Amino acid sequence: MGTSGVPAASSSREPAYEMLPVRTGAARAEAAALAEDTVRLLAELGISHPAGHLVDLIRSQASVLGLYDDGVLVGCLVAHPDVNMRHWGPDGGDRGLLVSLVPPVPGRTEQVGRLLSLWLADYAARTAREWVWWEIPAAAGSETSTTLLDVVRDLGWEVLAAVRRTDGQQVLRLRLRAHGRDALSAVISPPRTALPTPAVNAR
């Protein structure tokens, strides 16, 4: 990895990774399967990470982005437009983007998690946001998931105290500061189609 935090690009002329919208039914089914497989791998490590809501979002009309490695889906996130972050208190008052990620699997997919985090921080900076926000079920904050949270922190995310959303779900709050990185384009190529643009939350 370079000193900028961007993984070194391969020697090939074209970057291996690409971030693309996930729109077709087949692509959404593939992304949902990735989320379910990730939950299974986490469970094998003793980490409970409920993903039913995330899978439902991926299968819905939500704005889903996939990270592809030479055409193979390796990472996925959902971008939430028009979010209300009042339940975050003062920490949700800045301009930011709320996302739901298929989490990294400790010891297996940290590189994917790092690329997604770098891309999101860069995207947030380029769209005049200050933060990227992520909420995970508070159950994932138990002792069995300390390893997962340590990985998330290593990827640059700050873990804040749990809060209860308006739907009653208690979630851990994670935030990633916006940070532009021009060198990232050498690792993740520009998308072939226009990315969805989630709305900015600003109170």
C-alpha positions as CSV (number, residue, x, y, z in Angstrom):
1,M,0.0,0.0,0.0
2,G,1.2,3.5,-0.8
3,T,1.9,6.2,1.7
4,S,-1.5,7.8,0.7
5,G,-3.4,4.8,2.0
6,V,-4.3,3.7,-1.5
7,P,-3.4,0.1,-2.3
8,A,-0.7,-0.1,-5.0
9,A,-2.1,-0.6,-8.5
10,S,-1.2,-3.7,-10.5
11,S,1.2,-3.6,-13.3
12,S,-1.6,-3.9,-15.9
13,R,-2.6,-0.9,-17.8
14,E,-6.2,-0.9,-16.6
15,P,-7.1,-1.0,-12.9
16,A,-8.5,-4.3,-11.8
17,Y,-11.3,-2.8,-9.6
18,E,-14.4,-1.0,-10.7
19,M,-17.4,0.5,-8.8
20,L,-20.6,0.0,-10.7
21,P,-24.3,0.5,-10.1
22,V,-26.1,-2.8,-9.3
23,R,-29.4,-2.5,-11.2
24,T,-30.6,-5.8,-12.9
25,G,-32.4,-8.5,-11.0
26,A,-29.5,-10.9,-11.6
27,A,-26.9,-8.4,-10.3
28,R,-29.0,-7.7,-7.2
29,A,-29.4,-11.5,-6.6
30,E,-25.6,-11.8,-6.8
31,A,-25.1,-8.9,-4.4
32,A,-27.7,-10.4,-2.0
33,A,-25.9,-13.8,-2.1
34,L,-22.6,-12.0,-1.4
35,A,-24.2,-10.4,1.7
36,E,-25.6,-13.8,2.9
37,D,-22.2,-15.5,2.3
38,T,-20.5,-12.8,4.3
39,V,-22.9,-13.4,7.2
40,R,-22.1,-17.1,7.1
41,L,-18.3,-16.5,7.1
42,L,-18.7,-14.1,10.0
43,A,-20.8,-16.7,11.9
44,E,-17.9,-19.2,11.4
45,L,-15.7,-16.7,13.3
46,G,-18.3,-16.4,16.1
47,I,-19.5,-13.0,14.9
48,S,-23.2,-12.3,14.8
49,H,-24.1,-9.8,12.1
50,P,-27.8,-9.8,11.2
51,A,-28.2,-9.0,7.5
52,G,-31.8,-9.5,6.7
53,H,-32.5,-5.8,6.3
54,L,-29.5,-5.3,4.1
55,V,-30.4,-8.2,1.9
56,D,-34.0,-6.8,1.6
57,L,-32.5,-3.4,0.6
58,I,-30.3,-5.0,-2.0
59,R,-33.2,-6.8,-3.6
60,S,-35.4,-3.6,-3.5
61,Q,-35.1,-0.5,-5.6
62,A,-32.4,1.0,-3.4
63,S,-29.3,2.5,-4.9
64,V,-26.8,-0.3,-4.7
65,L,-23.1,-0.1,-5.8
66,G,-20.9,-3.1,-6.4
67,L,-17.1,-3.3,-6.3
68,Y,-15.9,-5.6,-9.0
69,D,-12.5,-7.2,-9.3
70,D,-11.8,-8.0,-13.0
71,G,-15.6,-8.5,-13.5
72,V,-16.2,-10.5,-10.3
73,L,-18.4,-8.9,-7.5
74,V,-16.3,-8.7,-4.3
75,G,-17.9,-5.9,-2.4
76,C,-21.3,-4.1,-2.1
77,L,-22.9,-1.1,-0.5
78,V,-26.3,0.5,-0.4
79,A,-26.5,4.3,-0.5
80,H,-29.5,5.8,1.4
81,P,-31.0,9.0,0.0
82,D,-33.0,11.6,1.9
83,V,-31.9,10.4,5.3
84,N,-33.0,11.9,8.6
85,M,-30.1,11.6,11.1
86,R,-31.8,13.2,14.2
87,H,-31.3,10.0,16.2
88,W,-27.5,10.6,15.9
89,G,-27.8,13.8,17.8
90,P,-25.1,16.5,17.2
91,D,-23.0,13.8,15.3
92,G,-25.6,13.7,12.5
93,G,-25.8,17.4,11.9
94,D,-23.1,17.8,9.3
95,R,-23.3,17.1,5.6
96,G,-23.0,13.4,5.1
97,L,-23.9,10.2,3.2
98,L,-25.5,7.2,5.0
99,V,-24.6,3.8,3.6
100,S,-25.0,0.2,4.5
101,L,-22.0,-2.0,3.7
102,V,-21.5,-5.7,3.4
103,P,-18.9,-5.8,6.2
104,P,-15.3,-7.1,5.8
105,V,-14.6,-10.5,7.1
106,P,-11.6,-10.4,9.5
107,G,-8.6,-12.2,8.0
108,R,-10.3,-12.6,4.6
109,T,-11.7,-9.5,3.0
110,E,-10.0,-6.5,4.6
111,Q,-8.6,-5.4,1.2
112,V,-12.2,-5.2,-0.1
113,G,-13.3,-3.2,3.0
114,R,-10.3,-0.9,2.6
115,L,-11.1,-0.2,-1.1
116,L,-14.8,0.5,-0.3
117,S,-13.8,2.8,2.6
118,L,-11.2,4.7,0.5
119,W,-13.7,5.1,-2.4
120,L,-16.5,6.3,-0.1
121,A,-14.2,8.8,1.7
122,D,-13.1,10.1,-1.7
123,Y,-16.7,10.2,-3.1
124,A,-17.9,12.1,-0.1
125,A,-15.1,14.7,-0.5
126,R,-15.9,15.1,-4.2
127,T,-19.6,15.7,-3.5
128,A,-19.1,18.3,-0.7
129,R,-19.9,16.0,2.2
130,E,-18.0,15.9,5.5
131,W,-18.8,12.3,6.6
132,V,-19.9,8.9,5.5
133,W,-22.2,7.2,8.0
134,W,-22.8,3.5,8.5
135,E,-25.1,1.9,11.0
136,I,-24.8,-1.8,12.1
137,P,-27.0,-3.8,14.4
138,A,-26.0,-3.2,18.0
139,A,-25.9,-6.9,18.5
140,A,-22.7,-6.8,16.4
141,G,-21.2,-4.7,19.2
142,S,-21.1,-7.7,21.6
143,E,-17.8,-9.3,22.8
144,T,-18.0,-11.8,19.9
145,S,-17.6,-9.0,17.3
146,T,-14.6,-7.1,18.8
147,T,-12.5,-8.4,16.0
148,L,-14.8,-7.0,13.4
149,L,-14.9,-3.6,15.0
150,D,-11.1,-3.6,15.3
151,V,-11.0,-4.2,11.5
152,V,-13.5,-1.5,10.8
153,R,-11.4,1.0,12.9
154,D,-8.3,-0.1,11.0
155,L,-10.1,0.9,7.8
156,G,-10.5,4.4,9.2
157,W,-14.0,4.2,10.6
158,E,-14.8,5.8,14.0
159,V,-17.1,3.7,16.2
160,L,-19.6,5.8,18.2
161,A,-22.0,4.8,20.9
162,A,-25.2,2.9,20.1
163,V,-28.4,4.7,19.5
164,R,-32.0,3.7,18.8
165,R,-33.5,4.6,15.4
166,T,-37.1,5.7,15.0
167,D,-38.0,2.2,13.9
168,G,-36.9,0.9,17.2
169,Q,-33.7,-0.8,16.0
170,Q,-30.7,-0.2,18.2
171,V,-27.6,0.4,16.1
172,L,-23.9,1.2,16.5
173,R,-22.9,4.4,14.7
174,L,-19.8,4.4,12.5
175,R,-18.5,7.4,10.6
176,L,-15.7,7.9,8.1
177,R,-14.3,11.4,7.4
178,A,-14.4,12.6,3.8
179,H,-10.9,12.6,2.2
180,G,-10.2,13.1,-1.5
181,R,-7.5,10.8,-3.0
182,D,-6.7,11.5,-6.7
183,A,-4.5,8.4,-6.8
184,L,-7.4,6.1,-6.2
185,S,-8.4,6.2,-9.9
186,A,-5.2,4.1,-10.5
187,V,-6.8,1.3,-8.5
188,I,-10.5,1.7,-9.1
189,S,-11.5,2.7,-12.6
190,P,-14.3,5.3,-13.3
191,P,-17.7,3.6,-13.8
192,R,-18.9,2.9,-17.3
193,T,-22.3,4.3,-16.4
194,A,-23.4,7.2,-14.2
195,L,-23.5,6.6,-10.5
196,P,-26.7,7.3,-8.5
197,T,-26.4,10.5,-6.5
198,P,-27.9,10.1,-3.0
199,A,-29.2,13.2,-1.4
200,V,-27.1,15.2,1.0
201,N,-28.3,15.3,4.6
202,A,-27.8,18.7,6.2
203,R,-29.6,20.1,9.2
